[in-house]
């Protein structure tokens, strides 16, 4: 069973930074890939950043140059470093893992960016 638990969300002023963490149950190497998604109020869920092992990461155009996805395989943890945050980054951020081609999601962590 795959469990993903996000943390690190909160309230931050525009221009500030936050780092989200996603702790996975067991080795993240067993996943086909992982990523961060977000759902803003009144909008559909969208991909923010995804990563597959041995390949480069992919970012949404809206976060390129500001967000960085990374992992600590020893800690079974995925991260999302978010810099230069904007009010439009306000959303619930979800961690995702693809395991044996099935989708697994965390419960999400809320990020609120004030102007």
For each residue, the residues with C-beta under 8 A, 3 or more apart:
1: 25
2: 24 25 26 31 97 99 104
3: 24 25 104
4: 22 23 24 25 95 96 97 104 105 106
5: 22 23 95 106 107
6: 9 20 21 22 93 94 95 106 107 108 109
7: 20 21 22 23 109
8: 18 19 20 21 109
9: 6 18 20 92 93 109 110 111
10: 18 110 111 112
11: 112 113 114
12: 16 17 18 85 111 112 113 114
13: 16 113 114
14: 85 86 87 113 114 115
15: 84 85
16: 12 13 85 113
17: 12 81 82 83 84 85
18: 8 9 10 12 82 85 111
19: 8 79 80 81 82
20: 6 7 8 9 36 79 80 82 93 95 109 111
21: 6 7 8 77 78 79
22: 4 5 6 7 34 36 77 78 79 80 95 106
23: 4 5 7 75 76 77
24: 2 3 4 27 28 31 34 76 77 78 97
25: 1 2 3 4 76
26: 2 30 76
27: 24 30 73 76
28: 24 31 34 71 73 76 77 78 97
29: 53 73
30: 26 27 99
31: 2 24 28 34 97 98 99
32: 52 98 99 100 101
33: 50 51 52 53 97 98
34: 22 24 28 31 50 51 71 78 95 96 97 98
35: 47 48 49 50 51 69 95 96
36: 20 22 47 48 49 50 69 78 80 93 94 95 96
37: 45 46 47 48 93 94 96
38: 45 46 48 89 91 92 93 94 111
39: 43 44 45 46 91 92 94 108
40: 43 46 88 90 91
41: 90 91
42:
43: 39 40 46 91
44: 39
45: 37 38 39 94
46: 37 38 39 40 43 60
47: 35 36 37 50 58 60
48: 35 36 37 38 59 60 63 67 80 93
49: 35 36 57 58 59 60 63 67 68 69 80
50: 33 34 35 36 47 57 58 69 96
51: 33 34 35 55 57 58 69 71 78
52: 32 33 55
53: 29 33
54:
55: 51 52
56:
57: 49 50 51 68 69
58: 47 49 50 51
59: 48 49 63 64 67 69
60: 46 47 48 49 63 64
61: 64
62: 88
63: 48 49 59 60 66 67 82 89
64: 59 60 61 67
65:
66: 63 82 83 84 85
67: 48 49 59 63 64 80 81 82 83
68: 49 57 80 81 83
69: 35 36 49 50 51 57 59 78 79 80 81
70: 78 79 81
71: 28 34 51 77 78 79
72: 75 76 77 79
73: 27 28 29 76
74:
75: 23 72
76: 23 24 25 26 27 28 72 73
77: 21 22 23 24 28 71 72
78: 21 22 24 28 34 36 51 69 70 71 95
79: 19 20 21 22 69 70 71 72
80: 19 20 22 36 48 49 67 68 69 93
81: 17 19 67 68 69 70
82: 17 18 19 20 63 66 67 85 89 111
83: 17 66 67 68
84: 15 17 66
85: 12 14 15 16 17 18 66 82 89 111 113
86: 14 89 113
87: 14 90 113 114 115
88: 40 62 113
89: 38 63 82 85 86 111 113
90: 40 41 87 111 112 113
91: 38 39 40 41 43 110 111
92: 9 38 39 108 109 110 111
93: 6 9 20 36 37 38 48 80 108 109 110 111
94: 6 36 37 38 39 45 105 106 107 108
95: 4 5 6 20 22 34 35 36 78 105 106
96: 4 34 35 36 37 50 103 104 105 106
97: 2 4 24 28 31 33 34 103 104
98: 31 32 33 34 101 102 103 104
99: 2 30 31 32 102 104
100: 32
101: 32 98
102: 98 99
103: 96 97 98
104: 2 3 4 96 97 98 99
105: 4 94 95 96 108
106: 4 5 6 22 94 95 96 109
107: 5 6 94
108: 6 39 92 93 94 105
109: 6 7 8 9 20 92 93 106
110: 9 10 91 92 93
111: 9 10 12 18 20 38 82 85 89 90 91 92 93
112: 10 11 12 90
113: 11 12 13 14 16 85 86 87 88 89 90
114: 11 12 13 14 87
115: 14 87
